[in-house]
Amino acid sequence: MRRTCLFLVVFLCVTMVVNAAISVYGLTCEQIDEPVGVDVACPRFSWKQHGTSRGIRQSAYQVIVADEPEKLDEGKADVWDSGKIVSDCSLLVPFGGKSLAAATAYYWKVRVCGKGACV
């Protein structure tokens, strides 16, 4: 049986504070912290959030993926941008972009909305 080519993808998990009310942490790709590589064509992203006030929860998210970490710092997603998704989901969110190249590093960031705008 012939084995298909594995997609080796490296993701830099970037955490950020979304405002004083909610913060994002514990980013994973395929349920792995800072994976060296994943062997799936459509990786899935997960994150945790913490509200500083009672009742603060995620109401929407945006995942961006780039081929250089500097692009993420500028808010640019040259590989994939999910756009704003109205959802409280933060577990196993699937990558929705074009096929990823093998043996290539990719970086991702998530923005979440709580009460107020996404930052």
N, CA, C and O atoms as a GROMACS GRO file, in nm:
protein
  476
    1MET      N    1   0.084  -0.117   0.000
    1MET     CA    2   0.000   0.000   0.000
    1MET      C    3   0.089   0.125   0.000
    1MET      O    4   0.182   0.135   0.080
    2ARG      N    5   0.060   0.214  -0.087
    2ARG     CA    6   0.141   0.335  -0.098
    2ARG      C    7   0.088   0.443  -0.004
    2ARG      O    8  -0.033   0.465   0.003
    3ARG      N    9   0.175   0.506   0.065
    3ARG     CA   10   0.138   0.608   0.162
    3ARG      C   11   0.140   0.745   0.096
    3ARG      O   12   0.234   0.778   0.023
    4THR      N   13   0.040   0.823   0.120
    4THR     CA   14   0.035   0.957   0.061
    4THR      C   15   0.134   1.048   0.131
    4THR      O   16   0.175   1.023   0.244
    5CYS      N   17   0.171   1.151   0.062
    5CYS     CA   18   0.269   1.248   0.115
    5CYS      C   19   0.215   1.314   0.241
    5CYS      O   20   0.100   1.357   0.244
    6LEU      N   21   0.297   1.323   0.341
    6LEU     CA   22   0.258   1.389   0.466
    6LEU      C   23   0.281   1.539   0.454
    6LEU      O   24   0.381   1.583   0.398
    7PHE      N   25   0.190   1.614   0.507
    7PHE     CA   26   0.205   1.759   0.509
    7PHE      C   27   0.274   1.796   0.639
    7PHE      O   28   0.220   1.775   0.748
    8LEU      N   29   0.392   1.851   0.628
    8LEU     CA   30   0.468   1.891   0.744
    8LEU      C   31   0.450   2.041   0.761
    8LEU      O   32   0.496   2.120   0.679
    9VAL      N   33   0.384   2.077   0.866
    9VAL     CA   34   0.348   2.216   0.885
    9VAL      C   35   0.386   2.256   1.027
    9VAL      O   36   0.356   2.185   1.123
   10VAL      N   37   0.450   2.368   1.038
   10VAL     CA   38   0.488   2.419   1.169
   10VAL      C   39   0.404   2.543   1.197
   10VAL      O   40   0.393   2.632   1.113
   11PHE      N   41   0.346   2.546   1.312
   11PHE     CA   42   0.264   2.659   1.350
   11PHE      C   43   0.323   2.725   1.475
   11PHE      O   44   0.363   2.658   1.570
   12LEU      N   45   0.327   2.855   1.473
   12LEU     CA   46   0.365   2.931   1.591
   12LEU      C   47   0.237   2.974   1.657
   12LEU      O   48   0.157   3.047   1.598
   13CYS      N   49   0.218   2.932   1.777
   13CYS     CA   50   0.096   2.968   1.847
   13CYS      C   51   0.115   3.105   1.911
   13CYS      O   52   0.204   3.125   1.994
   14VAL      N   53   0.032   3.195   1.872
   14VAL     CA   54   0.041   3.332   1.919
   14VAL      C   55  -0.079   3.361   2.007
   14VAL      O   56  -0.193   3.342   1.965
   15THR      N   57  -0.054   3.405   2.128
   15THR     CA   58  -0.164   3.444   2.215
   15THR      C   59  -0.173   3.595   2.218
   15THR      O   60  -0.075   3.665   2.194
   16MET      N   61  -0.290   3.643   2.246
   16MET     CA   62  -0.309   3.786   2.251
   16MET      C   63  -0.420   3.820   2.349
   16MET      O   64  -0.505   3.737   2.380
   17VAL      N   65  -0.419   3.942   2.396
   17VAL     CA   66  -0.525   3.991   2.483
   17VAL      C   67  -0.624   4.065   2.395
   17VAL      O   68  -0.585   4.152   2.317
   18VAL      N   69  -0.750   4.032   2.408
   18VAL     CA   70  -0.851   4.090   2.320
   18VAL      C   71  -0.911   4.217   2.377
   18VAL      O   72  -0.961   4.295   2.296
   19ASN      N   73  -0.912   4.243   2.492
   19ASN     CA   74  -0.942   4.369   2.559
   19ASN      C   75  -0.929   4.338   2.706
   19ASN      O   76  -0.887   4.228   2.743
   20ALA      N   77  -0.964   4.429   2.789
   20ALA     CA   78  -0.948   4.405   2.932
   20ALA      C   79  -1.041   4.296   2.981
   20ALA      O   80  -1.022   4.243   3.091
   21ALA      N   81  -1.142   4.260   2.902
   21ALA     CA   82  -1.243   4.166   2.948
   21ALA      C   83  -1.214   4.020   2.915
   21ALA      O   84  -1.259   3.931   2.987
   22ILE      N   85  -1.139   3.993   2.808
   22ILE     CA   86  -1.118   3.855   2.767
   22ILE      C   87  -0.977   3.837   2.713
   22ILE      O   88  -0.925   3.925   2.645
   23SER      N   89  -0.916   3.724   2.745
   23SER     CA   90  -0.783   3.694   2.692
   23SER      C   91  -0.785   3.553   2.634
   23SER      O   92  -0.865   3.468   2.675
   24VAL      N   93  -0.696   3.530   2.538
   24VAL     CA   94  -0.686   3.402   2.470
   24VAL      C   95  -0.552   3.339   2.507
   24VAL      O   96  -0.450   3.407   2.513
   25TYR      N   97  -0.554   3.209   2.533
   25TYR     CA   98  -0.431   3.138   2.568
   25TYR      C   99  -0.446   2.992   2.529
   25TYR      O  100  -0.553   2.949   2.486
   26GLY      N  101  -0.340   2.916   2.542
   26GLY     CA  102  -0.345   2.772   2.518
   26GLY      C  103  -0.377   2.733   2.375
   26GLY      O  104  -0.453   2.639   2.352
   27LEU      N  105  -0.320   2.804   2.279
   27LEU     CA  106  -0.346   2.773   2.139
   27LEU      C  107  -0.283   2.639   2.102
   27LEU      O  108  -0.169   2.610   2.140
   28THR      N  109  -0.356   2.558   2.026
   28THR     CA  110  -0.305   2.429   1.979
   28THR      C  111  -0.344   2.409   1.833
   28THR      O  112  -0.441   2.466   1.783
   29CYS      N  113  -0.267   2.327   1.767
   29CYS     CA  114  -0.297   2.282   1.632
   29CYS      C  115  -0.303   2.131   1.637
   29CYS      O  116  -0.207   2.066   1.680
   30GLU      N  117  -0.414   2.074   1.595
   30GLU     CA  118  -0.435   1.929   1.607
   30GLU      C  119  -0.412   1.882   1.751
   30GLU      O  120  -0.359   1.774   1.775
   31GLN      N  121  -0.454   1.964   1.844
   31GLN     CA  122  -0.446   1.939   1.988
   31GLN      C  123  -0.304   1.922   2.039
   31GLN      O  124  -0.280   1.855   2.140
   32ILE      N  125  -0.208   1.985   1.969
   32ILE     CA  126  -0.068   1.980   2.009
   32ILE      C  127  -0.019   2.123   2.032
   32ILE      O  128  -0.040   2.210   1.947
   33ASP      N  129   0.045   2.147   2.145
   33ASP     CA  130   0.108   2.277   2.172
   33ASP      C  131   0.234   2.288   2.087
   33ASP      O  132   0.319   2.199   2.091
   34GLU      N  133   0.248   2.395   2.012
   34GLU     CA  134   0.366   2.423   1.931
   34GLU      C  135   0.416   2.299   1.856
   34GLU      O  136   0.528   2.253   1.880
   35PRO      N  137   0.336   2.245   1.765
   35PRO     CA  138   0.378   2.125   1.693
   35PRO      C  139   0.494   2.151   1.598
   35PRO      O  140   0.503   2.258   1.538
   36VAL      N  141   0.581   2.055   1.587
   36VAL     CA  142   0.691   2.062   1.491
   36VAL      C  143   0.636   2.036   1.351
   36VAL      O  144   0.687   2.090   1.253
   37GLY      N  145   0.534   1.956   1.344
   37GLY     CA  146   0.471   1.926   1.216
   37GLY      C  147   0.342   1.852   1.238
   37GLY      O  148   0.325   1.783   1.339
   38VAL      N  149   0.253   1.865   1.145
   38VAL     CA  150   0.128   1.789   1.148
   38VAL      C  151   0.113   1.718   1.013
   38VAL      O  152   0.159   1.768   0.910
   39ASP      N  153   0.049   1.605   1.015
   39ASP     CA  154   0.040   1.526   0.892
   39ASP      C  155  -0.102   1.520   0.836
   39ASP      O  156  -0.145   1.417   0.784
   40VAL      N  157  -0.173   1.630   0.848
   40VAL     CA  158  -0.308   1.638   0.792
   40VAL      C  159  -0.317   1.753   0.694
   40VAL      O  160  -0.248   1.854   0.709
   41ALA      N  161  -0.400   1.738   0.594
   41ALA     CA  162  -0.416   1.841   0.493
   41ALA      C  163  -0.499   1.959   0.543
   41ALA      O  164  -0.484   2.071   0.495
   42CYS      N  165  -0.585   1.934   0.641
   42CYS     CA  166  -0.673   2.038   0.694
   42CYS      C  167  -0.657   2.041   0.846
   42CYS      O  168  -0.737   1.981   0.918
   43PRO      N  169  -0.554   2.111   0.895
   43PRO     CA  170  -0.532   2.115   1.040
   43PRO      C  171  -0.647   2.186   1.112
   43PRO      O  172  -0.718   2.268   1.053
   44ARG      N  173  -0.663   2.153   1.239
   44ARG     CA  174  -0.768   2.213   1.321
   44ARG      C  175  -0.705   2.290   1.436
   44ARG      O  176  -0.607   2.247   1.496
   45PHE      N  177  -0.763   2.405   1.465
   45PHE     CA  178  -0.711   2.496   1.566
   45PHE      C  179  -0.802   2.498   1.688
   45PHE      O  180  -0.924   2.489   1.676
   46SER      N  181  -0.740   2.511   1.805
   46SER     CA  182  -0.816   2.523   1.930
   46SER      C  183  -0.750   2.628   2.017
   46SER      O  184  -0.631   2.654   2.004
   47TRP      N  185  -0.827   2.688   2.105
   47TRP     CA  186  -0.775   2.786   2.199
   47TRP      C  187  -0.867   2.791   2.320
   47TRP      O  188  -0.981   2.744   2.316
   48LYS      N  189  -0.815   2.850   2.425
   48LYS     CA  190  -0.892   2.871   2.547
   48LYS      C  191  -0.904   3.020   2.568
   48LYS      O  192  -0.822   3.098   2.519
   49GLN      N  193  -1.005   3.059   2.641
   49GLN     CA  194  -1.021   3.199   2.672
   49GLN      C  195  -1.055   3.217   2.819
   49GLN      O  196  -1.112   3.129   2.884
   50HIS      N  197  -1.020   3.333   2.868
   50HIS     CA  198  -1.046   3.365   3.008
   50HIS      C  199  -1.104   3.505   3.014
   50HIS      O  200  -1.044   3.600   2.964
   51GLY      N  201  -1.220   3.518   3.075
   51GLY     CA  202  -1.281   3.648   3.095
   51GLY      C  203  -1.244   3.704   3.230
   51GLY      O  204  -1.243   3.632   3.330
   52THR      N  205  -1.214   3.833   3.234
   52THR     CA  206  -1.177   3.895   3.361
   52THR      C  207  -1.299   3.932   3.444
   52THR      O  208  -1.288   3.963   3.563
   53SER      N  209  -1.416   3.929   3.382
   53SER     CA  210  -1.540   3.957   3.453
   53SER      C  211  -1.635   3.839   3.437
   53SER      O  212  -1.626   3.765   3.340
   54ARG      N  213  -1.722   3.823   3.531
   54ARG     CA  214  -1.820   3.714   3.525
   54ARG      C  215  -1.910   3.730   3.402
   54ARG      O  216  -1.956   3.840   3.371
   55GLY      N  217  -1.932   3.620   3.333
   55GLY     CA  218  -2.022   3.621   3.218
   55GLY      C  219  -1.960   3.664   3.087
   55GLY      O  220  -2.029   3.668   2.985
   56ILE      N  221  -1.831   3.697   3.086
   56ILE     CA  222  -1.764   3.736   2.961
   56ILE      C  223  -1.727   3.609   2.886
   56ILE      O  224  -1.653   3.525   2.937
   57ARG      N  225  -1.778   3.596   2.763
   57ARG     CA  226  -1.751   3.478   2.682
   57ARG      C  227  -1.728   3.519   2.538
   57ARG      O  228  -1.768   3.628   2.496
   58GLN      N  229  -1.665   3.433   2.465
   58GLN     CA  230  -1.642   3.454   2.323
   58GLN      C  231  -1.775   3.452   2.248
   58GLN      O  232  -1.857   3.363   2.269
   59SER      N  233  -1.796   3.551   2.161
   59SER     CA  234  -1.916   3.553   2.077
   59SER      C  235  -1.881   3.538   1.930
   59SER      O  236  -1.968   3.508   1.848
   60ALA      N  237  -1.754   3.559   1.894
   60ALA     CA  238  -1.707   3.546   1.756
   60ALA      C  239  -1.556   3.528   1.758
   60ALA      O  240  -1.490   3.556   1.857
   61TYR      N  241  -1.503   3.480   1.644
   61TYR     CA  242  -1.359   3.463   1.633
   61TYR      C  243  -1.316   3.489   1.490
   61TYR      O  244  -1.397   3.492   1.398
   62GLN      N  245  -1.185   3.506   1.473
   62GLN     CA  246  -1.122   3.517   1.341
   62GLN      C  247  -0.987   3.449   1.352
   62GLN      O  248  -0.907   3.482   1.440
   63VAL      N  249  -0.960   3.355   1.262
   63VAL     CA  250  -0.831   3.287   1.256
   63VAL      C  251  -0.759   3.337   1.132
   63VAL      O  252  -0.816   3.338   1.023
   64ILE      N  253  -0.633   3.377   1.148
   64ILE     CA  254  -0.552   3.416   1.033
   64ILE      C  255  -0.426   3.332   1.031
   64ILE      O  256  -0.368   3.300   1.135
   65VAL      N  257  -0.383   3.295   0.909
   65VAL     CA  258  -0.265   3.212   0.890
   65VAL      C  259  -0.175   3.281   0.789
   65VAL      O  260  -0.221   3.330   0.686
   66ALA      N  261  -0.045   3.284   0.819
   66ALA     CA  262   0.053   3.348   0.730
   66ALA      C  263   0.177   3.261   0.720
   66ALA      O  264   0.197   3.168   0.799
   67ASP      N  265   0.260   3.292   0.622
   67ASP     CA  266   0.384   3.216   0.606
   67ASP      C  267   0.503   3.282   0.675
   67ASP      O  268   0.614   3.228   0.672
   68GLU      N  269   0.481   3.398   0.737
   68GLU     CA  270   0.585   3.466   0.814
   68GLU      C  271   0.521   3.528   0.938
   68GLU      O  272   0.414   3.587   0.928
   69PRO      N  273   0.585   3.517   1.055
   69PRO     CA  274   0.526   3.571   1.177
   69PRO      C  275   0.509   3.723   1.173
   69PRO      O  276   0.419   3.777   1.237
   70GLU      N  277   0.595   3.792   1.098
   70GLU     CA  278   0.585   3.938   1.089
   70GLU      C  279   0.454   3.981   1.024
   70GLU      O  280   0.399   4.086   1.057
   71LYS      N  281   0.405   3.901   0.933
   71LYS     CA  282   0.277   3.933   0.868
   71LYS      C  283   0.163   3.929   0.968
   71LYS      O  284   0.072   4.011   0.964
   72LEU      N  285   0.170   3.831   1.060
   72LEU     CA  286   0.067   3.824   1.163
   72LEU      C  287   0.071   3.946   1.253
   72LEU      O  288  -0.033   3.997   1.294
   73ASP      N  289   0.191   3.993   1.284
   73ASP     CA  290   0.206   4.113   1.367
   73ASP      C  291   0.137   4.233   1.302
   73ASP      O  292   0.088   4.322   1.372
   74GLU      N  293   0.135   4.235   1.169
   74GLU     CA  294   0.070   4.343   1.094
   74GLU      C  295  -0.077   4.313   1.067
   74GLU      O  296  -0.147   4.393   1.005
   75GLY      N  297  -0.124   4.197   1.113
   75GLY     CA  298  -0.263   4.159   1.091
   75GLY      C  299  -0.291   4.108   0.952
   75GLY      O  300  -0.407   4.102   0.910
   76LYS      N  301  -0.186   4.069   0.880
   76LYS     CA  302  -0.202   4.020   0.742
   76LYS      C  303  -0.205   3.868   0.740
   76LYS      O  304  -0.129   3.802   0.811
   77ALA      N  305  -0.294   3.815   0.658
   77ALA     CA  306  -0.306   3.670   0.644
   77ALA      C  307  -0.290   3.637   0.497
   77ALA      O  308  -0.386   3.645   0.421
   78ASP      N  309  -0.171   3.600   0.456
   78ASP     CA  310  -0.148   3.569   0.315
   78ASP      C  311  -0.178   3.423   0.280
   78ASP      O  312  -0.177   3.387   0.163
   79VAL      N  313  -0.206   3.341   0.380
   79VAL     CA  314  -0.239   3.201   0.355
   79VAL      C  315  -0.389   3.177   0.371
   79VAL      O  316  -0.452   3.115   0.285
   80TRP      N  317  -0.447   3.226   0.482
   80TRP     CA  318  -0.591   3.208   0.505
   80TRP      C  319  -0.641   3.306   0.609
   80TRP      O  320  -0.573   3.333   0.708
   81ASP      N  321  -0.759   3.360   0.585
   81ASP     CA  322  -0.829   3.446   0.680
   81ASP      C  323  -0.972   3.392   0.688
   81ASP      O  324  -1.045   3.394   0.589
   82SER      N  325  -1.011   3.347   0.805
   82SER     CA  326  -1.146   3.292   0.821
   82SER      C  327  -1.252   3.399   0.811
   82SER      O  328  -1.369   3.369   0.787
   83GLY      N  329  -1.211   3.526   0.830
   83GLY     CA  330  -1.310   3.631   0.844
   83GLY      C  331  -1.374   3.619   0.981
   83GLY      O  332  -1.345   3.524   1.054
   84LYS      N  333  -1.458   3.712   1.015
   84LYS     CA  334  -1.524   3.708   1.146
   84LYS      C  335  -1.634   3.603   1.142
   84LYS      O  336  -1.725   3.609   1.059
   85ILE      N  337  -1.623   3.506   1.231
   85ILE     CA  338  -1.720   3.398   1.242
   85ILE      C  339  -1.796   3.416   1.373
   85ILE      O  340  -1.736   3.412   1.480
   86VAL      N  341  -1.925   3.435   1.365
   86VAL     CA  342  -2.006   3.449   1.486
   86VAL      C  343  -2.029   3.310   1.543
   86VAL      O  344  -2.110   3.233   1.493
   87SER      N  345  -1.956   3.281   1.649
   87SER     CA  346  -1.961   3.149   1.711
   87SER      C  347  -1.885   3.152   1.842
   87SER      O  348  -1.789   3.227   1.858
   88ASP      N  349  -1.928   3.071   1.936
   88ASP     CA  350  -1.853   3.056   2.060
   88ASP      C  351  -1.758   2.937   2.052
   88ASP      O  352  -1.692   2.904   2.151
   89CYS      N  353  -1.749   2.873   1.936
   89CYS     CA  354  -1.663   2.757   1.916
   89CYS      C  355  -1.515   2.796   1.929
   89CYS      O  356  -1.472   2.896   1.872
   90SER      N  357  -1.441   2.718   2.001
   90SER     CA  358  -1.296   2.740   2.013
   90SER      C  359  -1.221   2.607   2.015
   90SER      O  360  -1.105   2.601   2.057
   91LEU      N  361  -1.286   2.502   1.971
   91LEU     CA  362  -1.228   2.369   1.974
   91LEU      C  363  -1.234   2.306   1.835
   91LEU      O  364  -1.341   2.291   1.777
   92LEU      N  365  -1.117   2.269   1.784
   92LEU     CA  366  -1.104   2.198   1.656
   92LEU      C  367  -1.169   2.272   1.539
   92LEU      O  368  -1.244   2.215   1.461
   93VAL      N  369  -1.137   2.402   1.530
   93VAL     CA  370  -1.184   2.484   1.418
   93VAL      C  371  -1.099   2.449   1.296
   93VAL      O  372  -0.977   2.463   1.301
   94PRO      N  373  -1.160   2.403   1.186
   94PRO     CA  374  -1.081   2.356   1.071
   94PRO      C  375  -1.023   2.469   0.986
   94PRO      O  376  -1.086   2.573   0.967
   95PHE      N  377  -0.904   2.446   0.936
   95PHE     CA  378  -0.840   2.534   0.838
   95PHE      C  379  -0.926   2.531   0.712
   95PHE      O  380  -0.970   2.424   0.670
   96GLY      N  381  -0.950   2.647   0.652
   96GLY     CA  382  -1.038   2.654   0.535
   96GLY      C  383  -0.972   2.711   0.412
   96GLY      O  384  -1.041   2.750   0.317
   97GLY      N  385  -0.840   2.718   0.410
   97GLY     CA  386  -0.770   2.776   0.295
   97GLY      C  387  -0.731   2.672   0.192
   97GLY      O  388  -0.774   2.557   0.198
   98LYS      N  389  -0.650   2.716   0.097
   98LYS     CA  390  -0.598   2.627  -0.007
   98LYS      C  391  -0.501   2.527   0.054
   98LYS      O  392  -0.457   2.544   0.168
   99SER      N  393  -0.469   2.424  -0.020
   99SER     CA  394  -0.379   2.320   0.029
   99SER      C  395  -0.248   2.379   0.078
   99SER      O  396  -0.193   2.470   0.016
  100LEU      N  397  -0.199   2.327   0.189
  100LEU     CA  398  -0.073   2.372   0.247
  100LEU      C  399   0.042   2.292   0.186
  100LEU      O  400   0.026   2.175   0.152
  101ALA      N  401   0.156   2.356   0.173
  101ALA     CA  402   0.274   2.290   0.116
  101ALA      C  403   0.345   2.208   0.223
  101ALA      O  404   0.349   2.246   0.340
  102ALA      N  405   0.400   2.096   0.183
  102ALA     CA  406   0.476   2.011   0.274
  102ALA      C  407   0.606   2.080   0.314
  102ALA      O  408   0.659   2.162   0.239
  103ALA      N  409   0.656   2.047   0.431
  103ALA     CA  410   0.784   2.098   0.482
  103ALA      C  411   0.790   2.250   0.478
  103ALA      O  412   0.894   2.308   0.446
  104THR      N  413   0.680   2.314   0.511
  104THR     CA  414   0.672   2.461   0.511
  104THR      C  415   0.621   2.508   0.646
  104THR      O  416   0.531   2.447   0.704
  105ALA      N  417   0.679   2.614   0.696
  105ALA     CA  418   0.635   2.671   0.824
  105ALA      C  419   0.518   2.766   0.800
  105ALA      O  420   0.520   2.847   0.707
  106TYR      N  421   0.417   2.754   0.884
  106TYR     CA  422   0.303   2.844   0.882
  106TYR      C  423   0.281   2.894   1.024
  106TYR      O  424   0.316   2.827   1.121
  107TYR      N  425   0.225   3.012   1.035
  107TYR     CA  426   0.202   3.075   1.164
  107TYR      C  427   0.057   3.118   1.171
  107TYR      O  428  -0.002   3.157   1.070
  108TRP      N  429  -0.001   3.112   1.291
  108TRP     CA  430  -0.141   3.149   1.302
  108TRP      C  431  -0.169   3.230   1.428
  108TRP      O  432  -0.093   3.229   1.525
  109LYS      N  433  -0.280   3.298   1.421
  109LYS     CA  434  -0.323   3.385   1.530
  109LYS      C  435  -0.475   3.380   1.534
  109LYS      O  436  -0.540   3.364   1.431
  110VAL      N  437  -0.531   3.394   1.650
  110VAL     CA  438  -0.676   3.399   1.663
  110VAL      C  439  -0.714   3.528   1.735
  110VAL      O  440  -0.649   3.570   1.830
  111ARG      N  441  -0.820   3.590   1.686
  111ARG     CA  442  -0.880   3.706   1.753
  111ARG      C  443  -1.018   3.665   1.796
  111ARG      O  444  -1.090   3.598   1.720
  112VAL      N  445  -1.057   3.703   1.915
  112VAL     CA  446  -1.192   3.670   1.960
  112VAL      C  447  -1.264   3.798   2.000
  112VAL      O  448  -1.201   3.898   2.035
  113CYS      N  449  -1.396   3.792   1.995
  113CYS     CA  450  -1.480   3.902   2.039
  113CYS      C  451  -1.557   3.856   2.162
  113CYS      O  452  -1.608   3.744   2.167
  114GLY      N  453  -1.563   3.941   2.257
  114GLY     CA  454  -1.647   3.919   2.374
  114GLY      C  455  -1.752   4.026   2.370
  114GLY      O  456  -1.820   4.043   2.269
  115LYS      N  457  -1.765   4.098   2.476
  115LYS     CA  458  -1.850   4.216   2.474
  115LYS      C  459  -1.768   4.328   2.414
  115LYS      O  460  -1.663   4.364   2.468
  116GLY      N  461  -1.811   4.382   2.304
  116GLY     CA  462  -1.735   4.486   2.237
  116GLY      C  463  -1.676   4.433   2.108
  116GLY      O  464  -1.709   4.323   2.065
  117ALA      N  465  -1.588   4.511   2.047
  117ALA     CA  466  -1.531   4.477   1.917
  117ALA      C  467  -1.414   4.382   1.930
  117ALA      O  468  -1.354   4.369   2.037
  118CYS      N  469  -1.383   4.317   1.819
  118CYS     CA  470  -1.262   4.233   1.813
  118CYS      C  471  -1.143   4.326   1.808
  118CYS      O  472  -1.147   4.433   1.747
  119VAL      N  473  -1.037   4.284   1.871
  119VAL     CA  474  -0.913   4.364   1.869
  119VAL      C  475  -0.810   4.293   1.786
  119VAL      O  476  -0.698   4.342   1.770
   0.00000   0.00000   0.00000
